[in-house]
Amino acid sequence: MDCVIGIDPGLAGAIAIYRPGRDLLVFDTPTFYDEHGRQHMDTAGIASRLRNKAPAGASVFIERVGPMPRQGAGTAFRFGYGAGILYAVAKLYAGSVTLVTPRAWKAAVGIRAVSGSTSRDRKNASRARAVELFPDSAHLFARAKDDGRAEAALIAWYGAKL
């Protein structure tokens, strides 16, 4: 594949544009705050980035998401709504859009599920693996909050290997 886009959904997620053997571009999901101080995905910003940075017809891989345990209905709805926005915008610019489960892409990139691990442990594992696979882009995954960037890059790498 010439170009693969990996998307980690969510307001703290990211989008990675990967050209195997050439380069990796990763950016946080564009967002904005409304008049009530609530954060939302910036649909126009997402579309603009994909239109300007990714070639038409690229293959897109988006993490398949669902509600988390103990997550409220409102939070689950907002998360699913945001994932739907990403899917719809990707469909406008992509050759194909594939939903991938976390279990599938994490196993393929070499991140094992460890009993008793915390969410932070799993996110740190994603950051560490992204640094291993993309050493020239290690600076993109340096901060604890860069786990969305790391996961988007790993999803793109997974998609390129299929």
VEXTOR-68006 format. One line per field, with one value per residue (C-alpha): residue number from 0; chain; x, y, z. Coordinates in Angstrom, 3 decimals. Example, Ala and Ser with C-alpha at 12.3 -4.5 7.8 and 13.67 -1.06 7.14 Angstrom:
seq: [0;1]
mol: [A;A]
east: [12.300;13.670]
north: [-4.500;-1.060]
up: [7.800;7.140]
//
This chain:
seq: [0;1;2;3;4;5;6;7;8;9;10;11;12;13;14;15;16;17;18;19;20;21;22;23;24;25;26;27;28;29;30;31;32;33;34;35;36;37;38;39;40;41;42;43;44;45;46;47;48;49;50;51;52;53;54;55;56;57;58;59;60;61;62;63;64;65;66;67;68;69;70;71;72;73;74;75;76;77;78;79;80;81;82;83;84;85;86;87;88;89;90;91;92;93;94;95;96;97;98;99;100;101;102;103;104;105;106;107;108;109;110;111;112;113;114;115;116;117;118;119;120;121;122;123;124;125;126;127;128;129;130;131;132;133;134;135;136;137;138;139;140;141;142;143;144;145;146;147;148;149;150;151;152;153;154;155;156;157;158;159;160;161]
mol: [A;A;A;A;A;A;A;A;A;A;A;A;A;A;A;A;A;A;A;A;A;A;A;A;A;A;A;A;A;A;A;A;A;A;A;A;A;A;A;A;A;A;A;A;A;A;A;A;A;A;A;A;A;A;A;A;A;A;A;A;A;A;A;A;A;A;A;A;A;A;A;A;A;A;A;A;A;A;A;A;A;A;A;A;A;A;A;A;A;A;A;A;A;A;A;A;A;A;A;A;A;A;A;A;A;A;A;A;A;A;A;A;A;A;A;A;A;A;A;A;A;A;A;A;A;A;A;A;A;A;A;A;A;A;A;A;A;A;A;A;A;A;A;A;A;A;A;A;A;A;A;A;A;A;A;A;A;A;A;A;A;A]
east: [0.000;1.276;-0.453;-2.320;-4.212;-4.639;-7.200;-7.461;-10.963;-11.783;-11.230;-7.742;-7.204;-5.099;-4.740;-1.606;-0.760;1.843;3.709;5.673;9.371;8.974;7.360;4.889;2.733;0.741;-1.580;-3.984;-7.648;-8.688;-11.186;-12.889;-14.744;-18.342;-19.834;-20.462;-16.832;-17.503;-14.954;-16.089;-14.418;-13.734;-15.222;-13.992;-10.506;-10.371;-11.560;-9.050;-6.115;-7.048;-7.646;-4.342;-2.043;-3.236;-3.478;-6.955;-7.823;-5.631;-6.688;-8.039;-8.043;-10.091;-10.142;-13.555;-14.816;-17.604;-18.754;-16.363;-17.310;-18.778;-19.072;-22.210;-24.713;-23.978;-20.237;-20.698;-22.993;-20.519;-17.657;-19.667;-20.853;-17.231;-16.177;-19.004;-17.751;-14.283;-15.712;-17.861;-15.091;-12.652;-15.173;-15.112;-11.366;-10.428;-10.287;-11.470;-12.298;-11.769;-12.723;-10.186;-10.556;-8.017;-7.286;-6.408;-4.132;-2.425;-1.620;-0.287;2.038;3.272;1.440;0.348;-2.566;-1.166;-3.481;-3.785;-2.312;-3.802;-5.019;-1.884;0.320;-1.379;-1.025;2.662;3.140;1.643;3.974;7.013;6.106;5.532;9.028;10.436;8.645;9.104;12.408;12.717;9.351;10.007;9.516;5.840;5.276;7.421;4.697;2.267;-0.638;0.763;-0.758;-3.420;-0.679;1.127;-2.015;-2.943;0.565;0.390;-3.028;-1.612;1.394;-0.999;-3.049;0.078;1.034;-2.324]
north: [0.000;3.418;5.288;4.075;6.183;4.950;6.535;6.256;7.635;10.009;13.605;12.652;10.427;11.031;10.429;8.965;9.130;6.467;5.984;2.739;3.225;6.983;8.937;9.161;12.188;12.131;14.789;14.997;14.882;18.496;19.723;22.908;24.107;25.314;28.250;25.959;24.838;21.347;19.871;18.560;17.080;19.663;17.972;20.672;20.502;16.725;16.963;19.719;17.746;14.609;16.557;18.458;15.784;12.399;11.268;10.530;6.862;6.001;3.015;3.956;1.762;2.934;1.277;-0.323;1.161;0.406;1.461;0.945;-0.614;1.901;4.507;6.632;6.643;10.276;9.681;6.515;8.373;11.241;8.799;6.799;10.001;11.135;7.770;8.089;11.517;10.091;7.195;9.482;11.972;9.141;7.663;10.943;10.774;7.112;4.252;1.955;2.198;-0.803;-1.079;-3.048;-4.364;-3.346;-7.023;-7.662;-4.697;-4.873;-8.566;-7.894;-5.103;-7.154;-5.633;-8.420;-8.214;-8.559;-9.595;-6.873;-4.139;-0.677;1.548;3.657;0.527;-0.391;3.132;3.225;-0.105;1.445;4.442;2.197;-0.003;3.040;4.298;0.884;0.818;4.518;5.572;8.672;9.844;9.015;12.662;12.348;9.768;11.253;12.529;10.389;12.095;11.054;7.575;8.491;9.409;6.151;4.082;5.847;5.167;1.515;1.098;2.535;0.168;-2.739;-1.696;-1.473;-5.034;-6.525]
up: [0.000;-0.921;1.912;4.977;7.481;11.052;13.343;17.115;17.828;20.629;21.597;22.806;19.774;16.711;13.006;11.404;7.712;6.956;3.721;4.281;3.694;3.338;6.164;9.009;9.772;13.005;14.376;17.269;16.349;15.683;18.287;19.416;22.499;22.326;24.232;27.230;27.404;26.010;23.652;20.247;17.190;14.503;11.446;9.069;10.586;10.185;6.575;5.806;7.222;5.289;2.080;2.342;3.792;2.499;-1.105;-2.407;-2.239;0.745;2.830;6.256;9.360;12.341;15.739;16.348;19.583;22.005;25.451;28.324;31.661;34.111;31.353;31.500;28.665;27.768;27.600;25.543;23.139;22.665;22.076;19.532;17.860;17.505;16.083;13.563;12.511;11.902;9.901;7.743;7.011;6.225;3.763;1.828;1.185;1.374;-1.060;1.699;5.398;7.655;11.308;13.352;16.865;19.496;20.141;16.481;15.854;19.261;18.804;15.299;16.461;19.407;22.362;24.684;27.096;30.594;33.400;36.016;33.832;34.143;31.345;31.770;31.489;28.212;26.844;27.804;26.014;22.870;23.122;23.613;20.642;18.414;19.299;18.320;14.962;14.162;15.787;13.579;14.939;18.608;19.565;18.569;21.326;24.104;26.457;28.452;26.667;23.259;23.535;20.944;18.487;19.183;18.728;15.480;14.127;15.212;13.588;10.353;10.567;11.137;8.093;5.933;6.858;5.847]
//
